[in-house]
Amino acid sequence: MEEKITREVFDKIVELAALELEEEEAEYIRQQLNGQLAAVAELEAVPLEENTPPAAHGVPYTEQISAEARADVHNPFKQTGDILNTAPEVDERYFVTPDIPHEDLG
């Protein structure tokens, strides 16, 4: 199968993500990504009957085998100051993060 993620495409992705990779790491990750795309292509090639419903996973969600859904309850953390005190820099009640260089793609 032809590699979908060429070195040129991979280098651009690494640049946009602001990653620093050694040559060996970069090539390993690129090969792994191409392997994943090849696996997806194999799965897409599996013939399915037209009436096969989509599924998030192979086990159906039924009341007989699944736990009851829990209530969606808002439970805020009470000591937010404890978390903010661990940050290197805070502005009012927000974490300050360094700018990530980017280029305008427009």
CORCOR-V775083 format. One line per field, one symbol per residue. phi: phi as a letter, one per 20 degrees, with the letter a starting at -180 (. if undefined). psi: psi as a letter, one per 40 degrees, with the letter a starting at -180 (. if undefined). burial: + if it has 9 or more other C-alpha atoms within 8 Angstrom, else -. Layout:
# CORCOR-V775083
phi=???
psi=???
burial=???
This chain:
# CORCOR-V775083
phi=.fffdfffffffffffeledcfgfffffffffffffffffffffeffcffefffbfbfdfecffddfffefedfcfffdfgffffeffbccldcfedffdfbcfee
psi=hhhdgiddddddddddefihiiddddddddddddddddddddddehhiidehiiidiehihiddeiihhiighhgihdgdddddeeidhihbfihhiiihiiihe.
burial=----+----+---+-----------+---+--++--++---------------------------------------------+-----+----+-----------
